[in-house]
Amino acid sequence: MTTDATDVSLSGETAKATVAKFTMALSGFVGTVLFARLLGPVSFGGFYLLLGLVKIADRPIHGWAIAAKKRFSEHRVRDGTVVGSQAVFIAIWLVVVGVGSLTFSEALRNYTGLVAAPSLFLVLLVSEPMYEPFEKLLHGRGQVGVATWIDALRSYLTLPLQLGFILAGFGVAGMAYGLAGATVLSVPVILYSLRTLPELPSYTILRSLWEYAKYSIPSSFFGTIYDRFDVLLLGLLLTPAAAGYYEVAAKLTLPAIFVGSTAASGLMARVSANRSEGNEVADDVTNTLAFTSVLAIPMFFGALAIPTPLIVTVYGGEYAPAATLLVGIAGYRLLKSQNAPLTQTVNGLDRPEVTMRISAVALTVNVIVGVLLVLRVGPIGVVLATLLAEVVRYLWLAVVIRRSIPNVKLVPSTLIEQMGAGFLMFLVVSVAHRYLPVRSWADLSLLLSVGASTYGFALLAVSTRLRHTIGSLLRGSRIERFVPRPILRW
């Protein structure tokens, strides 16, 4: 396989992956609404507390996978040996953690409120690392679209399996069994798409991977604890129900980072491949930053305009306390949509030690400020702490990248145009809501349509670059023949 990240279109792969993520979001959204109502805040929150612990336990595998992705994207590395190193590391770490987890069985039950927590922990721990590390290798070739569509397949397998197990009487355990089953079924697809047989890794390749992984593993730990810290802290200091409120607000804002996360993954491989050949990367980074927040901005302003109607209409009245968290989490998603490509740019520059330090400092800020604010002002405190930590992360990343890539534009004009269109949308939706109170899904859908139309038309009207980008994507797609020529030229 000779394909690498420089052989594919970053914008094209990002567009395909974003569409795939929306299909996943639809499945995940339906599942969240169903399971939140079927299980209630306590059991629903307990499952995500458990899943958060699993994500922490498998971080060494994730960190090693990031190192493998970096080396996989370079021209001088043999692909098969990298795949082999993945398989070896996964097997060793699962044995270590599987044995260690048996010691903390009672603590797992107490923390999550789930009687079956120890067995469910092991089920998820074994299944998840079988999929994600090999998906990262597809990202390393720049094939983000393919990888994300396979993940979409996994998502659509997960929903019916989870629902079937729950309706069969397994309760919250059905969510774990469904997710694990879908993951196992998706592994052959990802391996087939990779089309690279594992080879026994040499000492040289293992040492090269370790030189990167010794930073990416701690960074992965810090990053995941940081991402899951809000839910973990709420479960520790408050109740599983508080974690459930946070989780529904987080799920509702998840599409905000779709473009940012997919573009960031492809950007890392592209920066790595280009730097390994001595090419410039400033334009790739600038172009990515220009569009990574295109969904996060309207979602933030929409949450700011109608937080309570969004939460109550979607999840029901018992989740009304989550409305106070929605705006803060949407703001965090907006910052993260910029930080994700910045972080992956630093990784692509072969500076994992910098990413590790930034993640450690951001986590420290989040922990200290989060504990103080949760005890003082309740659940919203942990969101405010995360916002502060994300600002610290952004400023540090901006300084590092400016020094490494002097020609990069960290705040492109297209991003400013999106902020202006988002603020206009906020004003229009706020005024419309005064005359149209939300009493049903129809009312909410109408308000959301007004907001989306305002944002979309305003942005198309002021952004020449956006119109050019959309036209380029359409001209390179199969739907070109269905689009009127004046639109393509516009």
N, C-alpha and C positions, 0 to 999 in steps of 0.2 A: 504494500500500500504506500503510494508516494504522495498522497494528498497531505497538505499541511495548511496552516491557518492563512498563509498568504495566497493560497489558490482559490479561496472562497470569498464571497462578498460579505463583509461584516454587516452592512445594512440589510442585505437580503436575508442572511441567517437570523439577524435580530428580528426582522419582520415575521419570518416563519415561526420562530420560537415564541414570539409574543402572541401570535394567533393560537399556538398550541397551549400556551399558558392560560389563555382565556377559556379554552375548552376545559382545561383542568379546573379553572376557577368556577365554572358553571357546576361541574360535578362536586367540587369541594363545598360550594355554597349550598347546594341542595342538601348535601350530607350534613353540613353544620346545622342547618335549620331543623332537619328531621331529628338528628341525634340530640341536639340541645333541648328539643321539646320532649322527646321520648325518655331521655335519661334524667333531665333536670340539672340544675347548676352544680350540685355536689358531685354526682357521678361523672358528669361531663367534664368538670374541672379536674377531677381526680385522674381521669385518663390522660389529660394533657400535662399534668404534673409528672406522671409516670413517663410519658413520651419525652419530656424535657430531660429527665434523668438518663434515659437511654441515649439521647443525643450527646450528653456529656460523656457517658461511658465509651462511646465509639469515636471520640474525637481523635485519638491517635491514628485510627484508620483514615479518618478524613484528612488529617494533616499529612499523612504519608501519601494519600491520593493527590493532594495539591502539589506535592513535590514531584510525583509521577507525571502529573499533567504538564508541569513546567518542563521537565526533561523530554517528555513525549513531543512537545511542540518544537524542540530544537532539531536542527538538521543532522547533528553528529551522533545522535543516539539511536541504537537499534530498538525498534518497537517491541519485539517479542520479549526481550529481557526485562523491559519495564512492566509488561503484563505479568510476567512470571514473578517479579518482585512484589506486585500487588497481592497475588494469591498467597504467597508465603507469609507476608506480614499479617494479612487478615486472619489466617489460620492460627498463628501464634497468639495474636492479641485476643481473639475470641476465647481461647482456652484460658488465658490469664484472667480475663474479666469474668468469664462464666464461673470459675471456681471462687473468685473473690466475692461475687454478688450473693452467694449462699450465706455468707456471714451476716448480711444486713437484711435478712428477710423480714424480721419484725419491724425494723425501722422503715422499710418500704411500705408496709401495711399502715403504720401510724401516720406517715407523711401524706400518703395519697388517699387514705380512707377506703382503699380497695382491699378486700380480703384476699383476692387472688393476685395481688401485686407482684410477688416474687416470680411466679410462673409466667405471668404476662411480660414481665421485664425480660426474662430469658428468651421468650418467643420473639419479641421485637429486637432484642440485641443480636440474635443470630441472623434474622432475616434482612435487616436494613443494610449492614455492611456488605452483603452479597451483591448489592445493586449499585450503590452510589460510587464506589471507587472506579468501577469500569465505565460508568457514565462520564466521569471526569476525563477519561482518556479520549472519548469522542470530542469533548470540549477542547482538548489539547490539539486536535486536528482542525479546529475551527468549525466542526459540524454541530453547532449548537442547535440548529433547527431539528436535525434528526434525533439528537438526544432528548430534546424537549418533547417531541411528538411521542417518543417511546414512554417518557414519563407521563404524558397525557393518557396513553393506553393503560398504564399502571393505575392512574387515577380512576379511570372508568371501570376497571376491574375491582378497585377497592370499594366503591360505593355499593354495588349490589351484594358483594360478599359481606360487608359490614352489616348492611340492612338485613340480609338473610340470617346471619348469626344472631343478631339482636332479636328479630322476630321469632327465632327458634328457641328463645329463652335463655340465651347466654348473657344477656344484659350488657354491661360495659365491657366485659371480656370479648364480646363480639367485635368491638372496634379494633382490638388488638389482633384477633384472629383474621379479620378481613384484610387489614393492612399487610400483615405478614404473608398471607396467601397471595395477594396481588403482587407483592414484591417478588416472591419466589417464581411466580408465573412469568414475570417480565424479564428475569435474568437471562434466559436463553435468547430473547430478542436482542438485548443489548450486546451480548457476546457475538451473536451472528452479525450485527451491524458493525462491530469492531473489526471483524475479519482479520484478526491477528492471533496466531497461536502463541501461547506462553512458552518462553524459553527459560532455561535455568539461568538466573542472573549471575553475572560475574562479580568478583569483589570490587572491580572498578565501578560498575554501575551502581552497586549497593552503596559504595562510599559517596558517589556523586549524589544519589538520592538523599543520603543521610545529611550531607552538607546543607541541603535545602530543608529537609524535614526537621532538623533539630530546631529550626525556627518556626516552620509552618505548623508543627504539632502543638507547641505552646500557644501559638497564635490562634489555632483552631479551638483550643480549649477556652482561651479568653473570649474569643468571638462568640462561641456558642453559649457560654455562661452569660455573656453580655446580652445576647438575643433572648435567652430564656429566663434571665434573671428576674424580670418583672413578675412573671407567673410564679417562679419558684419562691420569690420573697413574699408574695401575697399568700401563697399556700402556707409558708412558714410562720408569718407574723399575724395573718388574719385567718381566713377560712378557705376551703376548696371552692366555695361559692364565689368568693371574690376573684379567685383565679378564673372561674367560669365566666364572670362578667368581662374580665380582661380579654379572654380568649375570643369571645364573640365579636368584641370591638376590633380585635386584631384581624380576625378573619374577614370582616366586612371591608377593611382597608387594604387587604393583601394585594389586590390588582394594581395598587399604586406603584409597586416596585417591579412589576413584570418586565417593562422595557429596560429598566436599570440593571436588573439582575442578569437578564439574558445578554444584553450588550456587554456588560462587565466581563462575563465569562468568555465571550468571544474576543474581547479586547485584550485580555491577559495573554491569550495564545498568540494573537496578532502582534502585540508589542514584543513578546518573547521571540517570535520567529523573525521579525524584522530586525530587532537588535542583534540577533545572532548572525545576521548577514550584513550588519553595519548600516542599515537603512534608517531614515528618519521616521519618527512616530508621532510628532506633534499634531499633525492633521487628524490622524486617527483618534487621538484622545480628545481633541477639541470637538470634532464632529459627534463623538459619542456623548460628551457632556451636554451638547446642544439639545439632545432629544431624550435623554434618559428620564427626565421628569415630566414628560408630556402627559402622562396619566396621573402622576402623583399630585400635580398642581390642581387640576379640577377636583380631585377627590378630597384634597385638603379644604378647598374653599366650599365644596358641597357639604362636608361634615361640619364646617364652621357655621353654615347657614341653617341646617335642619338636623342637628344631632339626635334629638329625642324621637322625632318621627321615623328616622331611619332605623333606630334600634328597636323601638316598640313594634313597628309594623312588621319587621322582618322576623324578630325572635319572640315577640310576645311581651306582655306587661311585666312579667317577673324578671325580665332582663333590663328594665328601665334604668337601674343604677349604672349600667354600662355606658349610657349616653355621655356622662361626664368624662369618660375615658376616651371617647371616640375622637374628639378633636385633637387631643394631645398625641394619640397614636398616629393619626393622619399626618400631623406635623413631623413626627419622627420618621414616618415613611418618606416624606418629602426630602428630608435631609439625607436619609439613607440612599435614596435614588441617585444622589450625587456622589455620596461617599463610596458606593459599591464600585463604580468604574475607577475612581481615584485609587482605591485600595488595590484593585486588580492591576492597575497600571504599575504601581510600585512592585507588586509581585512579578509582573512581566519584565521589569527592569532588573530582576535577580537581586532584589533587596528584601528578602523575607525577614531579616532581623529588624528592619524598620517597621514593617507591619506588626511584628510581634510586640515591639515597644509601644506602639500606638494603641494596640488592642489592650495591653496590660494597663496603661494609664486610663483609657476610657472605662475599662471595667472597674478600676479602683474608684474613679469618680462616681460611677453609677452605684456601686455598693455603698459607699460611705454616705453620699447624699440621699440615696434611695431609702436606706434604713431610717435615717433621721426624719425624712419627710413623710414616710408611711406612718411612723409612730405619731407624727404631729398632725397631718392633714388627711390621712387615710389613703385609699388606693390611688388617688390622683397623684400622690407624692412620688410614686415610683415612675410614673410617666414623665413628670417634670424633671426628675433626675436623669432619665434616659435622654431627654431632649438636650440637657446641658452637656452630657457626655458626648452626644453626637456632634454638637458644635465644636467641642474640643478636638474630636477626631477630624472634622472637616478642616479646621484651621491648620492642624499639624500636617495633614496630607497635602494641603495646598502649598505649604512652604516647601516640603520635600520635592514635590513634582515641579514646582517653579524653578527650583535649583537644578534639577536633573534635566528638565525639558524647557529651556528658557522661552521657546517660541509658542508654548501652549497658551490657549485662552481659557481660563478657568470659568469665566462668566460670559459665554457667547451671547450675542445679541438675540438669538432665537430664544434663549432661556428667559431673557427679560421680556420678550414679547409674550411668551407663555404666561408669565406672572401677571402681566397686564390683562390678558384675556381671562385669566382665572379670577382676578379681582372684579372685573365687570360681571362675570357669571355670578359671583357672590352677591353683588348688589341686586341683580335681576331676580335671583331665586329668593332672596330675603323679602323683596317687595311682593313678589308673587305669592309667597307663603302667607302674607298678611290677609290676602283676599281668598286664599285657597287652603284652609286648614286640612291637615291630613287625617282622614277618617278610614281610609282603606288603601289597598294596594293600587287601585286605580288613581287615587289622588297623588300618592307618592310617585308613581310612574310618570304622571303628567309633569310634576315638578322636576323630576330628574331629566325628563326629555327637554324641558325648557332650559335647564342648566347646561346640558350637553350641547344643545343646539347653539346656545349663546357662545359658549367657549369655542366650539368648532368653527363657527362662521367668523367670529372675531379673529381667531388665530389665522385662518386662511386668508382673511382680508389684509392683515398687516404683515404676514410673514412670507416674503418671497422665497426664502430658503426652504420653508416647509413645503410650499407648492412645488418647488423644483424637486425636492426629495420624493414626494408622493408621485409626481410624474415619472421620475426615474424608476421607482419601484413598479409602477403600473406598466411601463414600457418593457420591463424585464420579466413580466409575469404572463401567465396564460390568459388572463382576463383582459389583456390589452384590446383584443378585437371587439369587446363589448363596451369599451369606453369611447365616447365621442372624441374626435380629434381635437376640437377646441379645448377640451379639459386637459388633454395631454400636453398641449402647447402652453396652457395657462400656468 
